[in-house]
Structure formats: structure tokens, C-alpha cells
Amino acid sequence: MKNPLRDEASAFQIVWLTLGAAALIVAASWLSPWLGGAVCIVLIVAALVAVRGGLKERAGQQHVATETDTTHRILVVANETVGATELATLLRARAAGVDEDVLVVCPALNSKLKTWTNEEDGAREAAQGRLDATIASLKAADVNAEGRVGDGDPLQALEDALRTFPADEIVISTHPPGRSHWLERGVVSEAERRYDVPVTHIVAGGGST
């Protein structure tokens, strides 16, 4: 789950909404315990409806490219293996002879403690450094590529990117089995389950699947 407190504006909004709801409940309870209970129930129902609506909206946003698109859009998610030879070779082959757009998303991996305390600068800088080198290499090979540092959760980073980048294909690059935390977490299989476009798994040092 994406941490809502990473966005300062969202954090303040949550705090003010919580304080407002508490004030309403206290005021209603002062007038009548029954009224206070009723207000509490109404607020809970409203919150559940809002959450359900947000989930439906997110599910609806998981569509990808439309049939009228002429550009082949490839969304890549990779972290430590973003500069792998296998990944670069695949992207050059995919871009040969087509009008392509490649978006490379590099999740800013971090410890859970640093994530919740908003200490992400180091992780983002490291990801940005790897990403910059990869994008420069792809552009030198005439691949139309752009890069973006994403959420530390690769599936969340993928979902965030798809909101603005309607991909025709998803490429996920990982370390080999035994070294890859993403494979242990089932990132590739979950992406295949969620999205109705081809998902290619690149293994650094091991080819593609």
C-alpha cells in the first residue's frame, strides 16, 4: 500500500479532516448522545463510500493503450538492474523500425523505517543516478526514452506510471531468482494478473521470459 503521509499536502488534509470529524462528533454528543452516535455513523459511512470510490477509480485507471494509438509505448520498471545489458538489448530491438516511446521507471528502494520517516533523499538520488546513465545510453542508441524515479514499491510505481503513460507493453527487470526480492514477492506474476498487455520479464545475466 502506498504511504499517504509521503505527500505533505495529503498529510495535512488527512489531519484537518480528522480534526473536523472529531469536532462534529463532540458537538453533536454535547447536544445529545444519540445525535453524537448518529453523526459518528454517518461519517464512517461517508468515509467508506469515499474509499470505495477511490478504489474503483484506481481500478478504472489500470487500462492501457487504445486501439487508435500508432506509437508503441513500452513501460519499464527496474531498479538495480536498470543498466543491465539484457534490458538495453531488448529495448533497442523493440524500438527497431517502429515509432516508440519508452518510459523507464526506477523505484527508489528504501528501508521501511526511512520510508515512514520521509528519509528518502538518499534512495531517490541513487535511483536517479542509475536512471540518468541508462537514459543517456538508450538515447545514444536512438531509443526514444525518458526516465522517472518512482515509488519504492515496484507495483505502486507501475500503477502510478500507467495513469499518465498508456503502455502497450510492460518490461520488468530483476536480478536472477535467489537474489531478487521482487521475484520473491511475486511482482512479475502480479503485474501479469493485473494488466491486459504483454509483460516481459528480463533477468539480468539470464535473458528474458
C-alpha positions as MATLAB code, in Angstrom:
seq = 'MKNPLRDEASAFQIVWLTLGAAALIVAASWLSPWLGGAVCIVLIVAALVAVRGGLKERAGQQHVATETDTTHRILVVANETVGATELATLLRARAAGVDEDVLVVCPALNSKLKTWTNEEDGAREAAQGRLDATIASLKAADVNAEGRVGDGDPLQALEDALRTFPADEIVISTHPPGRSHWLERGVVSEAERRYDVPVTHIVAGGGST';
ca = [
       0.000    0.000    0.000;
       1.276    3.466   -0.809;
       2.029    5.564    2.255;
      -0.381    8.559    2.186;
       1.875   10.537    4.533;
       4.646   10.821    1.941;
       2.723   13.699    0.369;
       2.805   16.649    2.791;
      -0.354   18.198    1.371;
      -2.217   14.889    1.722;
      -0.967   14.513    5.287;
      -2.297   17.941    6.278;
      -5.599   17.186    4.537;
      -5.987   13.953    6.492;
      -5.187   15.747    9.775;
      -7.726   18.535    9.151;
     -10.435   16.113    8.039;
      -9.858   14.009   11.167;
      -9.990   17.054   13.445;
     -13.142   18.300   11.714;
     -14.870   14.947   12.086;
     -13.911   14.755   15.754;
     -15.238   18.265   16.361;
     -18.567   17.392   14.728;
     -18.933   14.269   16.845;
     -18.085   16.148   20.070;
     -20.510   18.973   19.266;
     -23.307   16.539   18.394;
     -22.657   14.465   21.514;
     -22.849   17.605   23.665;
     -26.332   18.236   22.304;
     -27.391   14.592   22.568;
     -25.557   11.261   22.951;
     -27.893    9.778   20.336;
     -27.112   12.609   17.921;
     -23.403   12.105   18.522;
     -23.728    8.409   17.705;
     -25.707    9.167   14.562;
     -23.133   11.691   13.354;
     -20.345    9.178   14.004;
     -22.128    6.523   11.934;
     -22.779    8.972    9.072;
     -19.098    9.985    8.994;
     -17.962    6.360    8.982;
     -20.314    5.522    6.097;
     -19.122    8.599    4.173;
     -15.502    7.552    4.672;
     -16.211    4.015    3.444;
     -18.003    5.356    0.352;
     -15.074    7.662   -0.400;
     -12.556    4.827   -0.051;
     -14.649    2.529   -2.229;
     -14.960    5.231   -4.882;
     -11.199    5.764   -4.829;
     -10.571    2.055   -5.293;
     -12.969    1.938   -8.248;
     -11.248    4.941   -9.794;
      -7.828    3.309   -9.412;
      -9.136    0.086  -10.927;
     -10.536    2.046  -13.836;
      -7.178    3.749  -14.353;
      -5.439    0.440  -14.947;
      -6.369    0.448  -18.616;
      -3.509    0.741  -21.062;
      -3.140    1.770  -24.714;
      -6.123    2.355  -27.002;
      -6.617    0.759  -30.388;
      -6.138    4.080  -32.198;
      -2.592    4.590  -30.899;
       0.144    4.376  -33.520;
       3.056    4.742  -31.118;
       4.366    1.623  -29.404;
       4.728    2.522  -25.741;
       6.951    0.435  -23.511;
       6.899    0.881  -19.752;
       9.996   -0.400  -17.976;
      10.304   -0.929  -14.227;
      13.808   -1.650  -12.980;
      15.983   -0.653  -10.069;
      19.475   -2.054   -9.567;
      19.287   -3.810  -12.940;
      18.190   -0.705  -14.858;
      21.577   -0.608  -16.578;
      21.654   -4.316  -17.439;
      22.888   -5.244  -20.911;
      19.915   -7.577  -21.410;
      17.457   -4.751  -20.803;
      19.207   -2.350  -23.171;
      19.379   -5.035  -25.879;
      15.665   -5.779  -25.573;
      14.675   -2.112  -25.759;
      16.857   -1.486  -28.807;
      15.263   -4.485  -30.533;
      11.729   -3.362  -29.605;
      12.433    0.134  -30.956;
      13.821   -1.022  -34.287;
      11.614    0.099  -37.173;
       8.733    1.451  -35.073;
       7.619    4.752  -33.613;
       8.338    4.070  -29.962;
       8.048    5.793  -26.593;
       9.907    4.202  -23.698;
       9.363    5.238  -20.102;
      11.856    3.784  -17.635;
      10.705    3.932  -14.012;
      13.297    3.305  -11.323;
      11.721    2.705   -7.887;
      13.519    4.435   -5.024;
      14.089    1.420   -2.805;
      14.398    2.278    0.860;
      14.099    0.733    4.318;
      10.641    0.712    5.896;
      11.824    2.957    8.737;
      13.252    5.603    6.414;
      10.150    5.416    4.235;
       7.792    6.175    7.110;
      10.052    8.969    8.407;
      10.301   10.527    4.937;
      14.066    9.966    4.763;
      14.065    9.169    1.051;
      16.622   11.590   -0.349;
      19.455    9.064   -0.443;
      17.347    6.364   -2.104;
      15.974    8.764   -4.704;
      19.413   10.176   -5.512;
      20.828    6.678   -6.014;
      17.911    5.698   -8.252;
      18.203    8.935  -10.219;
      21.900    8.352  -10.832;
      21.315    4.866  -12.271;
      18.371    6.144  -14.273;
      20.286    9.049  -15.824;
      23.044    6.751  -17.059;
      20.526    4.334  -18.582;
      18.511    7.027  -20.364;
      21.688    8.576  -21.789;
      22.769    5.172  -23.108;
      19.359    4.459  -24.686;
      19.175    7.859  -26.353;
      22.657    7.333  -27.754;
      21.275    4.156  -29.360;
      18.394    6.174  -30.921;
      15.786    4.862  -28.497;
      13.179    7.494  -27.600;
      13.363    7.065  -23.833;
      12.538    9.107  -20.769;
      13.083    8.293  -17.116;
      11.286    8.749  -13.840;
      12.078    7.860  -10.224;
       9.078    6.026   -8.822;
       7.566    4.738   -5.614;
       9.684    2.277   -3.641;
       7.024   -0.385   -4.188;
       7.511   -1.586   -7.802;
       3.820   -2.412   -8.263;
       2.815    1.018   -6.968;
       5.434    2.626   -9.221;
       3.978    0.691  -12.147;
       0.420    1.732  -11.329;
       1.431    5.381  -10.913;
       3.169    5.396  -14.297;
       0.203    3.835  -16.103;
      -2.012    6.726  -15.053;
      -0.157    9.012  -17.457;
       1.599    6.550  -19.767;
      -0.774    4.133  -21.602;
       1.615    1.272  -22.228;
       1.401   -1.346  -24.980;
       3.968   -3.474  -23.198;
       5.409   -3.738  -19.700;
       9.002   -4.803  -19.085;
      10.182   -5.707  -15.588;
      13.896   -6.215  -14.993;
      15.145   -8.107  -11.944;
      18.103   -9.963  -10.523;
      18.109  -13.765  -11.016;
      15.994  -15.978   -8.739;
      17.580  -16.245   -5.328;
      18.837  -12.663   -5.451;
      15.653  -10.854   -6.426;
      13.289   -9.614   -3.708;
      10.814   -8.661   -6.430;
      10.557  -12.260   -7.604;
      10.116  -13.443   -4.019;
       7.232  -11.005   -3.667;
       5.645  -12.128   -6.946;
       5.907   -8.718   -8.619;
       6.057  -10.139  -12.152;
       3.156  -12.569  -11.714;
       1.033   -9.876  -10.070;
       1.690   -7.475  -12.952;
       0.661  -10.198  -15.413;
      -2.550  -10.719  -13.450;
      -3.462   -7.029  -13.257;
      -2.801   -5.806  -16.786;
      -4.016   -6.996  -20.174;
      -0.822   -6.205  -22.110;
       2.293   -8.359  -22.595;
       4.577   -8.398  -19.555;
       8.189   -9.271  -20.334;
      10.487  -10.307  -17.519;
      14.176   -9.546  -18.048;
      16.663  -11.289  -15.790;
      19.992   -9.507  -15.504;
      22.534  -12.104  -16.551;
      19.804  -14.547  -17.509;
      17.855  -13.293  -20.541;
      14.102  -12.759  -20.726;
      10.932  -14.757  -20.045;
];
